[in-house]
Amino acid sequence: MLTISHISKSFGLNSVLKDVSFTLNAGERIGLVGANGVGKSTLIKIIASVIPADGGTITLPPGTELGYLAQVITGYDDQTLGDLIAQASKRLVTLEAQMRQLEDDMTRLTGDALDKAMTDYGNVTEHFERLGGYEGDHRVESVLAGLQIDHLPRERQFSTFSGGEKARAGLALLLLGAPDVLLLDEPTNHIDMTALNWLESYLAAYSGAVLVVSHDRQFLNRVVNAIVEIDEHTQQAKRYSGDYDTYHQAKIGERQKWEADYARQQEEIAVLTLEAKETSRNNNNYRAHTDQDKFIRNAKKAQHDHTVSKRIHLAEERLKRVLAEEIPQPPAPLKFDPRFDPEALKGRLPMVVSRLSQRYGERQVLDDVSFTVGLNTRMVLVGPNGAGKSTLIKMLAGQTKPDSGEVMVNPAVKIGYLDQEGGAMADEHSLYEAFRVGMEYPDQVLKTVLIRSGLFRYTDFEKPVSGLSSGQRRKLQIARLIFGRANFLLLDEPTNDLSFDVLEALETALHEFPGPVIAASHDRRFIQQFGGDVFAVRDGRLVQLLGGYEEYIQSADLRVPS
C-alpha cells in the first residue's frame, strides 16, 4: 500500500532522517516509534505531502487514498460539523453512485460489455462493503458515539469547539472517510478511557493499512502488528514484527547481545594489549648467546629481535583492527542513589498533608484533602486534565501554597520533583550547566556518570537549554532527578516526552527506589507497572480506587472534560 524509499530530511544543519526505507502492506498496522525529535512526525508529514523530503521517494499504488491526522486540527473553522461529515462520506457516496450506474448499465449491455460491467460492479461493491458503506447512517453515529462527540450539534461551526472536541472530531472525520492508508500522529491525545477502548477496537479491525505515531504502549499493544523504530543516532529505520511487547523483548535481546559483544571485545583487547607488552618485555630479558663467534652471536640476536618484533607487530595490527570497530560501552542502568538518614526518619512520617483546599475562580480544585505519607508509600494519582493532580503535586513539592491547609515535611526528607512543564532551567545555560546546578560532585565525576547513563553524549553537553527538544529537556530532568540523591520522589506525568528505552529504564529504577513515591499519570502501562495504590482526584477529593489499575481502566468517571 505504501513504500518509503531512502527518505532523508534536514532542517538547516540539523539532520533528522537519513536514508529511511520500509514498506506498509495491505492490512498492516505499523507503530512508528523512536526518541523525541528523531523525526517521526516529520516522516508522517512527508508521506502526507505536507512537507517535502530532501531525498527519496514515497510510492502509493494508483487510486490509493491516503488520510492524515495531524496533532493539531486546522482548516475546518468556517464549516459546520454536518457539512464536514457529508464531505468525509463523499468517497462512499461516489462509490454508491458508481454502483447504481453500473446496475443501470447491466440492464442494457450484452456480451463482453456486460461481462466488464459485472466485473467492475463486483470490484466497486467489494470496495463499498469493505469501507462500511452498507452501514450507512449507523456507521456515522457509531463513530461519533465511539469518540464521544455524538452530542455536538451538527449545525455548530467547527471553530466553536474546544481543543479536545476538535481533536476527536478531526479523528472521526478521518475514519468516516475510510482511506486506504491511515496516517495517525498521536491519535490518543484528548481521548478518555471509554473512547480510547473504542478506538483501539476500531483500528485493530480496520480493513486498510495504518501507520501510527504513539507514546501509548498499551495502545500499540492492542492496535499494531509491526513496529518501525527510527534510531536516534543512525536516523535510519528498523522493522520489528509484532506488537509493543514483542518489540520490547527484541530490544532486551539486542541489549543483552550488545553487553556480551562488548565484554568479549574488551577481553580480546586486553589479551592483545598484554600480548604486545609481554612480548616486548621478554625481548628486554634476552640472554646473550654463549657462542664465542661474535658474528654468530649478533646474527642470533638479530633473528630473535626480528621474531619478537614480528610478534609485537602482529599483535598491534590485530589490536588496531579491533579498535577500528570498537563497540561502544553499553549505558549503565538508571539507578537512584537516595541519601537516607535512617535515624532521623525512625518512627516518624516523611510527610503529613492536612486539609488542603484550593479554588480557582468558581471552581473548587481541591477540597479538604488530607493523607499521610509513610516510608513505603507508593501512590499514583489519576483523573482528567484539570482535575487537580498537578496542583496537588506542586503543593506537596512546595512550589505553590494552598488557599488553606498545610503540608508538613520531615526535616530529613529531600524531595526530588519532576514537573510536567519541563523544569525551571535557565535558557542561557548549556545542557551540562543546567544539569550540574546544585550537584555536589566534581565536574569530571558528573560528566562521567552522565555519559555512562546513556541519556546524553559528550557532544550534547554544550547544547543550549533554549535549543533542546521536549524529549531532551525531559531526559535532562530525569538526569537531575536520578543524580540529585532525593529520598522522596514527586513525579508529574513522568512518561511525557520520553522515548521507550528511557521510559522502561526509569520504571525499573522506580521499582528499586527504596523511598516513598507519589506520581500523577494518565499512562495506563505506567500505572500498571508502578504497582502502587491508585487514587482518583475527583470533585476536589482524593478517592482511593480499591480495585487499583483494573478499577481505573473501567471507571467511567475519569473522562477528559470537553
KOLLUM-125784 format. One record per residue (C-alpha): x, y, z; residue in one letter; residue number from 1. Coordinates in Angstrom, 3 decimals. Layout:
! KOLLUM-125784
         X         Y         Z  res    n
         X         Y         Z    A  NUM
...
***
This chain:
! KOLLUM-125784
         X         Y         Z  res    n
     0.000     0.000     0.000    M    1
     2.868     2.371     0.765    L    2
     6.597     2.271     0.009    T    3
     9.044     4.640     1.725    I    4
    12.397     4.606    -0.091    S    5
    15.618     6.291     1.101    H    6
    13.921     9.319     2.673    I    7
    16.269    11.995     4.040    S    8
    15.410    15.311     5.668    K    9
    17.390    18.104     7.331    S   10
    16.374    21.410     8.861    F   11
    19.345    23.712     8.385    G   12
    22.383    21.929     9.807    L   13
    20.184    19.541    11.815    N   14
    19.820    16.192    10.077    S   15
    16.598    14.447    11.138    V   16
    16.080    11.495     8.778    L   17
    18.797     9.658     6.861    K   18
    18.049     7.032     4.210    D   19
    14.803     5.805     5.844    V   20
    13.152     2.909     3.995    S   21
    10.323     0.474     4.794    F   22
     7.012    -0.730     3.373    T   23
     3.448    -0.721     4.688    L   24
     1.447    -3.611     3.266    N   25
    -2.313    -4.027     2.995    A   26
    -3.807    -4.968     6.355    G   27
    -0.694    -3.953     8.280    E   28
    -0.820    -1.603    11.233    R   29
     2.646    -0.237    11.976    I   30
     3.624     1.713    15.083    G   31
     6.295     4.334    14.318    L   32
     8.493     4.811    17.391    V   33
    11.747     6.494    18.417    G   34
    13.121     9.194    20.692    A   35
    11.503    12.629    20.735    N   36
    12.905    14.821    17.990    G   37
    14.003    11.809    15.926    V   38
    11.689    12.724    13.045    G   39
     8.541    10.581    13.419    K   40
     6.096    13.438    12.831    S   41
     8.369    14.778    10.097    T   42
     8.218    11.448     8.261    L   43
     4.427    11.304     8.586    I   44
     4.183    14.834     7.116    K   45
     6.490    13.875     4.232    I   46
     4.307    10.841     3.437    I   47
     1.206    13.066     3.590    A   48
     2.884    15.623     1.248    S   49
     2.641    18.327     3.912    V   50
     6.405    18.975     3.670    I   51
     8.926    17.839     1.033    P   52
    11.758    15.389     1.599    A   53
    15.333    16.341     0.747    D   54
    15.786    12.983    -0.958    G   55
    13.998     9.681    -1.541    G   56
    10.543     8.727    -2.777    T   57
     7.088     7.884    -1.426    I   58
     5.126     5.444    -3.602    T   59
     1.393     4.671    -3.455    L   60
    -0.447     2.376    -5.909    P   61
    -2.741     4.234    -8.345    P   62
    -6.139     5.012    -6.849    G   63
    -4.969     4.554    -3.248    T   64
    -6.476     7.137    -0.909    E   65
    -4.386     8.366     1.992    L   66
    -5.791    10.021     5.141    G   67
    -3.671    12.070     7.567    Y   68
    -4.434    13.086    11.164    L   69
    -2.152    15.863    12.398    A   70
    -1.547    16.572    16.081    Q   71
    -3.281    19.940    15.634    V   72
    -6.511    20.062    13.583    I   73
    -6.783    23.131    11.325    T   74
    -8.641    24.296     8.219    G   75
   -12.213    23.453     9.249    Y   76
   -13.133    26.511    11.313    D   77
   -15.683    28.120     8.968    D   78
   -17.615    24.869     8.323    Q   79
   -20.302    23.121    10.333    T   80
   -19.902    19.620    11.720    L   81
   -22.740    18.396     9.485    G   82
   -21.053    19.747     6.343    D   83
   -17.769    18.133     7.327    L   84
   -19.435    14.760     7.945    I   85
   -21.041    14.948     4.491    A   86
   -17.663    15.753     2.904    Q   87
   -15.962    12.944     4.804    A   88
   -18.514    10.458     3.490    S   89
   -18.070    11.688    -0.099    K   90
   -15.978     8.686    -1.105    R   91
   -18.737     6.289    -0.107    L   92
   -21.316     8.464    -1.865    V   93
   -19.210     8.341    -5.032    T   94
   -18.852     4.547    -4.825    L   95
   -22.588     4.161    -4.273    E   96
   -23.294     6.330    -7.333    A   97
   -20.937     4.126    -9.375    Q   98
   -22.835     1.034    -8.174    M   99
   -26.178     2.500    -9.182    R  100
   -24.808     3.472   -12.609    Q  101
   -23.348     0.010   -13.187    L  102
   -26.629    -1.584   -12.099    E  103
   -28.385     0.512   -14.708    D  104
   -25.751    -0.335   -17.335    D  105
   -26.103    -4.062   -16.721    M  106
   -29.795    -3.939   -17.640    T  107
   -28.870    -2.665   -21.141    R  108
   -25.492    -4.190   -22.011    L  109
   -24.742    -7.580   -23.603    T  110
   -21.733    -9.697   -24.448    G  111
   -18.234    -8.539   -23.478    D  112
   -19.524    -5.130   -22.347    A  113
   -21.852    -6.826   -19.887    L  114
   -19.048    -9.059   -18.613    D  115
   -16.857    -5.995   -17.998    K  116
   -19.682    -4.126   -16.261    A  117
   -20.327    -7.121   -13.998    M  118
   -16.610    -7.339   -13.112    T  119
   -16.484    -3.601   -12.363    D  120
   -19.648    -3.889   -10.307    Y  121
   -18.119    -6.671    -8.213    G  122
   -14.987    -4.621    -7.564    N  123
   -16.891    -1.459    -6.650    V  124
   -19.338    -3.382    -4.455    T  125
   -16.482    -5.122    -2.620    E  126
   -14.779    -1.761    -2.067    H  127
   -18.039    -0.162    -0.892    F  128
   -18.693    -3.010     1.530    E  129
   -15.111    -3.024     2.833    R  130
   -15.386     0.681     3.649    L  131
   -18.583     0.126     5.612    G  132
   -20.889     1.660     3.036    G  133
   -23.820    -0.652     3.771    Y  134
   -23.886     0.505     7.382    E  135
   -24.954     3.969     6.210    G  136
   -26.034     6.438     8.879    D  137
   -25.480     3.825    11.574    H  138
   -21.735     3.951    10.802    R  139
   -21.661     7.743    11.222    V  140
   -23.475     7.554    14.543    E  141
   -21.266     4.686    15.707    S  142
   -18.034     6.625    15.044    V  143
   -19.326     9.847    16.623    L  144
   -20.595     7.973    19.679    A  145
   -17.406     5.941    19.949    G  146
   -15.337     9.123    20.124    L  147
   -17.936    10.763    22.399    Q  148
   -18.873    13.685    20.172    I  149
   -22.359    12.487    19.184    D  150
   -23.814    15.165    21.494    H  151
   -22.328    18.003    19.412    L  152
   -24.935    19.837    17.278    P  153
   -24.381    19.212    13.567    R  154
   -25.147    22.886    12.777    E  155
   -22.343    24.213    15.024    R  156
   -19.244    25.641    13.375    Q  157
   -16.013    23.776    13.944    F  158
   -14.365    26.951    15.288    S  159
   -16.675    26.932    18.326    T  160
   -15.468    23.533    19.568    F  161
   -12.907    23.140    22.341    S  162
    -9.423    21.784    21.618    G  163
   -10.411    18.298    22.781    G  164
   -13.616    18.322    20.716    E  165
   -11.701    19.445    17.623    K  166
    -9.171    16.647    18.049    A  167
   -11.872    13.983    18.407    R  168
   -13.983    15.443    15.575    A  169
   -10.930    15.515    13.280    G  170
   -10.268    11.861    14.033    L  171
   -13.940    10.977    13.459    A  172
   -13.963    12.734    10.074    L  173
   -10.828    10.878     9.026    L  174
   -12.296     7.498     9.991    L  175
   -15.562     8.281     8.215    L  176
   -13.569     8.991     5.048    G  177
   -12.321     5.362     5.197    A  178
    -8.968     5.980     3.412    P  179
    -6.919     3.008     2.234    D  180
    -3.951     4.216     4.320    V  181
    -4.371     5.948     7.683    L  182
    -1.558     8.186     8.943    L  183
    -2.116     8.987    12.624    L  184
     0.116    11.279    14.688    D  185
    -0.597    10.767    18.404    E  186
    -4.305     9.951    17.944    P  187
    -4.836     9.189    21.664    T  188
    -4.435    12.841    22.717    N  189
    -7.667    14.327    24.125    H  190
    -9.364    10.919    24.327    I  191
   -10.727     9.444    27.556    D  192
   -10.643     5.790    28.564    M  193
   -14.000     4.852    27.045    T  194
   -13.238     6.470    23.681    A  195
    -9.738     5.007    23.727    L  196
   -11.054     1.476    24.151    N  197
   -13.442     2.056    21.233    W  198
   -10.681     3.482    19.018    L  199
    -8.348     0.573    19.756    E  200
   -11.017    -1.927    18.739    S  201
   -11.884     0.061    15.616    Y  202
    -8.284     0.335    14.406    L  203
    -7.467    -3.288    15.253    A  204
   -10.245    -4.332    12.838    A  205
    -9.525    -1.649    10.209    Y  206
    -9.538    -3.095     6.699    S  207
    -6.966    -0.657     5.328    G  208
    -3.344    -0.049     6.347    A  209
    -2.349     2.096     9.344    V  210
     0.855     3.959    10.206    L  211
     0.621     5.479    13.680    V  212
     2.902     7.508    15.937    V  213
     2.074     6.942    19.599    S  214
     3.753     7.083    23.003    H  215
     0.996     4.895    24.485    D  216
     2.452     1.404    24.899    R  217
    -0.904    -0.205    25.687    Q  218
    -2.402     1.378    22.575    F  219
     0.415    -0.060    20.448    L  220
    -0.070    -3.470    22.055    N  221
    -3.745    -3.521    21.138    R  222
    -3.568    -1.974    17.663    V  223
    -0.338    -2.646    15.751    V  224
     1.124    -5.822    14.276    N  225
     4.558    -4.362    13.498    A  226
     6.885    -1.684    14.878    I  227
     9.262     0.545    12.904    V  228
    11.843     2.315    15.046    E  229
    13.786     5.352    13.836    I  230
    17.145     5.157    15.594    D  231
    18.175     8.330    17.408    E  232
    21.809     8.102    16.289    H  233
    21.779     6.479    12.827    T  234
    18.490     8.243    11.887    Q  235
    17.509     5.127     9.956    Q  236
    14.529     2.794    10.285    A  237
    14.480    -0.755    11.619    K  238
    11.435    -3.006    11.462    R  239
    10.194    -5.419    14.159    Y  240
     7.285    -7.840    13.707    S  241
     4.583    -7.995    16.372    G  242
     3.144    -5.633    18.980    D  243
     4.910    -3.421    21.522    Y  244
     5.664    -6.242    23.969    D  245
     7.305    -8.278    21.200    T  246
     9.350    -5.225    20.190    Y  247
    10.341    -4.637    23.817    H  248
    11.559    -8.220    24.188    Q  249
    13.554    -7.857    20.975    A  250
    15.178    -4.703    22.364    K  251
    16.073    -6.569    25.562    I  252
    17.681    -9.270    23.424    G  253
    19.622    -6.641    21.470    E  254
    20.828    -5.101    24.715    R  255
    21.990    -8.477    26.052    Q  256
    23.855    -9.195    22.807    K  257
    25.418    -5.701    22.955    W  258
    26.648    -6.340    26.504    E  259
    28.013    -9.783    25.567    A  260
    29.752    -8.483    22.410    D  261
    31.243    -5.561    24.356    Y  262
    32.551    -7.847    27.122    A  263
    34.009   -10.258    24.555    R  264
    35.736    -7.434    22.664    Q  265
    37.115    -5.878    25.854    Q  266
    38.584    -9.254    26.764    E  267
    40.155    -9.532    23.301    E  268
    41.600    -6.014    23.602    I  269
    43.084    -6.870    26.998    A  270
    44.633   -10.108    25.682    V  271
    46.181    -8.405    22.623    L  272
    47.467    -5.475    24.692    T  273
    49.009    -7.855    27.219    L  274
    50.500    -9.982    24.433    E  275
    52.240    -6.962    22.896    A  276
    53.563    -5.807    26.295    K  277
    54.680    -9.279    27.420    E  278
    56.444    -9.960    24.122    T  279
    58.245    -6.630    24.347    S  280
    59.235    -7.241    27.980    R  281
    60.517   -10.731    27.215    N  282
    62.708    -9.265    24.484    N  283
    64.304    -6.995    27.080    N  284
    65.157   -10.110    29.112    N  285
    67.012   -11.730    26.192    Y  286
    70.004   -13.688    27.420    R  287
    73.061   -13.363    25.197    A  288
    74.173   -16.481    23.290    H  289
    77.319   -18.132    24.691    T  290
    78.855   -18.787    21.287    D  291
    82.301   -17.151    21.078    Q  292
    81.857   -16.192    17.456    D  293
    80.740   -12.546    17.506    K  294
    79.172   -12.806    14.046    F  295
    77.026   -15.789    15.079    I  296
    76.027   -14.069    18.349    R  297
    74.900   -10.931    16.503    N  298
    73.046   -12.957    13.880    A  299
    71.149   -14.920    16.520    K  300
    70.381   -11.689    18.409    K  301
    69.073   -10.073    15.207    A  302
    66.973   -13.152    14.385    Q  303
    65.456   -13.077    17.892    H  304
    64.740    -9.354    17.667    D  305
    63.095    -9.830    14.277    H  306
    60.891   -12.659    15.594    T  307
    59.847   -10.624    18.632    V  308
    59.251    -7.522    16.530    S  309
    57.083    -9.528    14.167    K  310
    55.019   -10.935    17.032    R  311
    54.620    -7.459    18.528    I  312
    53.645    -6.067    15.121    H  313
    51.071    -8.814    14.550    L  314
    49.551    -8.248    18.000    A  315
    49.458    -4.484    17.419    E  316
    47.871    -4.902    13.983    E  317
    45.205    -7.216    15.372    R  318
    44.580    -4.726    18.179    L  319
    44.360    -1.879    15.683    K  320
    41.752    -3.762    13.627    R  321
    39.683    -4.483    16.740    V  322
    39.867    -0.858    17.908    L  323
    38.857     0.350    14.443    A  324
    35.488    -1.352    15.011    E  325
    35.309    -0.768    18.748    E  326
    31.926    -1.495    20.292    I  327
    30.749     1.401    22.485    P  328
    30.187     0.598    26.139    Q  329
    26.501    -0.082    26.913    P  330
    24.994     2.581    29.176    P  331
    24.663     1.744    32.850    A  332
    21.100     1.031    34.073    P  333
    19.380     4.075    35.553    L  334
    19.532     3.806    39.331    K  335
    18.500     6.162    42.107    F  336
    21.001     6.634    44.933    D  337
    18.964     8.396    47.642    P  338
    20.611     9.977    50.657    R  339
    18.982     8.447    53.713    F  340
    19.406     9.167    57.384    D  341
    17.566     6.189    58.913    P  342
    17.820     7.558    62.460    E  343
    16.256    10.897    61.519    A  344
    13.276     9.146    59.932    L  345
    12.967     6.423    62.553    K  346
     9.435     6.374    63.941    G  347
     8.455     9.491    62.011    R  348
     6.418    10.049    58.850    L  349
     8.121    11.675    55.857    P  350
     5.074    13.875    55.148    M  351
     1.690    14.748    56.644    V  352
    -0.899    16.507    54.447    V  353
    -3.652    18.268    56.364    S  354
    -6.897    19.697    54.937    R  355
    -5.573    21.169    51.684    L  356
    -8.040    23.318    49.753    S  357
    -7.624    25.299    46.553    Q  358
   -10.074    27.266    44.441    R  359
    -9.578    28.850    41.011    Y  360
   -12.396    31.297    40.412    G  361
   -15.669    29.445    40.801    E  362
   -14.074    26.003    40.632    R  363
   -13.039    24.106    43.751    Q  364
    -9.978    22.158    42.591    V  365
    -9.049    20.647    45.960    L  366
   -11.401    20.400    48.906    D  367
   -10.174    19.413    52.389    D  368
    -7.601    16.840    51.194    V  369
    -5.707    15.013    53.964    S  370
    -3.412    11.968    54.000    F  371
    -0.092    10.749    55.390    T  372
     2.988     9.507    53.562    V  373
     4.876     6.575    55.054    G  374
     8.375     5.309    54.327    L  375
     6.999     2.797    51.817    N  376
     4.165     4.865    50.319    T  377
     3.633     4.474    46.582    R  378
     0.686     6.493    45.259    M  379
    -0.388     7.182    41.702    V  380
    -2.880     9.997    41.116    L  381
    -5.300     9.613    38.202    V  382
    -8.060    11.746    36.775    G  383
    -8.843    14.024    33.825    P  384
    -6.823    17.065    32.837    N  385
    -7.801    19.920    35.094    G  386
    -8.944    17.690    37.960    A  387
    -6.178    18.972    40.256    G  388
    -3.437    16.305    40.049    K  389
    -0.668    18.756    39.123    S  390
    -1.938    21.292    41.635    T  391
    -1.677    18.742    44.442    L  392
     1.805    17.584    43.352    I  393
     3.029    21.213    43.259    K  394
     1.729    21.808    46.776    M  395
     3.467    18.686    48.077    L  396
     6.690    19.872    46.417    A  397
     6.378    23.310    47.988    G  398
     6.054    25.012    44.607    Q  399
     2.656    26.576    45.330    T  400
     0.745    27.383    48.520    K  401
    -2.831    26.210    49.134    P  402
    -5.689    28.544    49.983    D  403
    -5.887    26.647    53.263    S  404
    -4.345    23.600    54.885    G  405
    -0.767    22.541    55.447    E  406
     1.931    20.203    54.116    V  407
     4.300    19.139    56.910    M  408
     7.597    17.686    55.681    V  409
    10.067    15.801    57.867    N  410
    13.408    17.711    58.001    P  411
    15.239    14.512    56.987    A  412
    13.308    14.374    53.700    V  413
    14.926    15.533    50.458    K  414
    12.280    15.841    47.762    I  415
    13.001    15.123    44.128    G  416
    10.364    16.855    41.998    Y  417
     9.700    16.150    38.316    L  418
     7.321    18.774    36.971    D  419
     5.189    18.469    33.866    Q  420
     6.299    21.715    32.218    E  421
     9.929    20.788    31.640    G  422
    11.798    22.146    34.647    G  423
    12.820    25.618    35.752    A  424
    16.041    25.684    33.728    M  425
    17.751    28.863    32.535    A  426
    17.608    29.067    28.736    D  427
    21.048    30.673    28.580    E  428
    22.683    27.681    30.296    H  429
    24.231    24.815    28.388    S  430
    22.819    21.333    28.929    L  431
    25.682    20.421    31.265    Y  432
    25.476    23.695    33.217    E  433
    21.759    23.105    33.793    A  434
    22.475    19.532    34.896    F  435
    25.150    20.400    37.464    R  436
    23.176    23.119    39.318    V  437
    23.055    22.084    42.968    G  438
    25.169    18.940    42.426    M  439
    27.921    18.263    44.969    E  440
    30.367    16.240    42.867    Y  441
    33.425    17.306    40.802    P  442
    32.792    18.034    37.140    D  443
    34.705    15.012    35.901    Q  444
    32.626    12.673    38.074    V  445
    29.366    14.281    36.943    L  446
    30.336    14.151    33.265    K  447
    31.372    10.514    33.555    T  448
    28.139     9.369    35.233    V  449
    26.034    11.426    32.815    L  450
    27.676     9.793    29.790    I  451
    27.523     6.320    31.393    R  452
    23.777     6.768    31.965    S  453
    23.253     6.789    28.186    G  454
    20.924     9.775    28.454    L  455
    23.368    12.086    26.655    F  456
    26.603    12.033    24.706    R  457
    29.577    14.275    25.372    Y  458
    28.744    16.261    22.222    T  459
    25.377    17.184    23.782    D  460
    26.910    18.963    26.796    F  461
    27.313    22.367    25.153    E  462
    23.850    22.492    23.597    K  463
    21.890    25.496    24.922    P  464
    18.840    24.680    27.016    V  465
    16.814    27.004    24.771    S  466
    17.535    24.728    21.788    G  467
    16.640    21.404    23.419    L  468
    13.675    19.397    22.170    S  469
    10.914    18.447    24.609    S  470
    12.367    14.949    24.810    G  471
    15.882    16.247    25.570    Q  472
    14.538    18.574    28.273    R  473
    12.681    15.645    29.812    R  474
    15.827    13.499    29.804    K  475
    17.703    16.375    31.456    L  476
    15.044    16.463    34.177    Q  477
    15.359    12.691    34.615    I  478
    19.158    13.007    34.885    A  479
    18.862    15.667    37.599    R  480
    16.298    13.547    39.424    L  481
    18.465    10.416    39.234    I  482
    21.647    12.093    40.490    F  483
    20.025    14.530    42.939    G  484
    20.034    11.859    45.698    R  485
    16.471    12.638    46.791    A  486
    14.792    10.201    49.201    N  487
    11.181    11.152    48.334    F  488
    10.008    11.466    44.722    L  489
     7.121    13.549    43.377    L  490
     6.504    12.894    39.680    L  491
     4.054    14.813    37.494    D  492
     3.335    12.865    34.284    E  493
     6.798    11.240    34.268    P  494
     6.213     9.374    30.986    T  495
     5.612    12.524    28.905    N  496
     8.064    13.047    26.015    D  497
    10.255    10.053    26.891    L  498
    11.424     7.508    24.342    S  499
    10.528     3.947    25.248    F  500
    14.087     2.896    26.159    D  501
    14.443     5.698    28.719    V  502
    10.889     5.151    29.960    L  503
    11.397     1.435    30.569    E  504
    14.721     2.154    32.328    A  505
    13.045     4.795    34.527    L  506
    10.262     2.391    35.515    E  507
    12.835    -0.225    36.523    T  508
    14.726     2.362    38.584    A  509
    11.500     3.418    40.317    L  510
    10.760    -0.208    41.233    H  511
    14.116    -0.354    43.001    E  512
    13.769     3.058    44.698    F  513
    13.544     2.457    48.487    P  514
    11.709     5.630    49.478    G  515
     8.157     6.988    49.047    P  516
     6.933     7.928    45.563    V  517
     3.849     9.896    44.538    I  518
     3.176    10.138    40.800    A  519
     0.432    11.723    38.704    A  520
    -0.104     9.888    35.431    S  521
    -2.566     9.045    32.667    H  522
    -0.284     6.379    31.143    D  523
    -2.021     3.010    31.558    R  524
     1.164     0.982    31.213    R  525
     2.979     3.138    33.791    F  526
     0.099     2.880    36.258    I  527
     0.018    -0.895    35.835    Q  528
     3.813    -1.259    36.148    Q  529
     4.050     1.188    39.065    F  530
     2.166    -1.172    41.333    G  531
     1.161     1.349    43.985    G  532
    -2.175     2.483    45.388    D  533
    -4.369     4.274    42.844    V  534
    -6.143     7.468    43.910    F  535
    -8.561     9.418    41.733    A  536
    -8.636    13.206    42.067    V  537
   -12.362    13.712    41.697    R  538
   -14.565    16.704    42.551    D  539
   -11.777    18.168    44.668    G  540
   -11.376    15.000    46.744    R  541
    -8.808    12.230    46.839    L  542
   -10.624     8.898    46.393    V  543
    -8.773     5.592    46.599    Q  544
    -9.700     3.084    43.904    L  545
    -9.561    -0.133    45.911    L  546
    -9.657    -2.157    42.699    G  547
    -6.414    -0.465    41.646    G  548
    -5.486    -0.446    37.966    Y  549
    -8.453    -2.584    36.893    E  550
   -10.923    -0.213    38.527    E  551
    -9.141     2.739    36.926    Y  552
    -9.443     1.456    33.359    I  553
   -13.103     0.544    33.874    Q  554
   -14.099     3.786    35.572    S  555
   -16.473     5.956    33.530    A  556
   -15.918     8.840    35.950    D  557
   -12.412     9.567    34.688    L  558
   -13.389    11.265    31.489    R  559
   -11.426    14.064    29.852    V  560
   -13.536    17.245    30.074    P  561
   -14.536    18.791    26.737    S  562
***
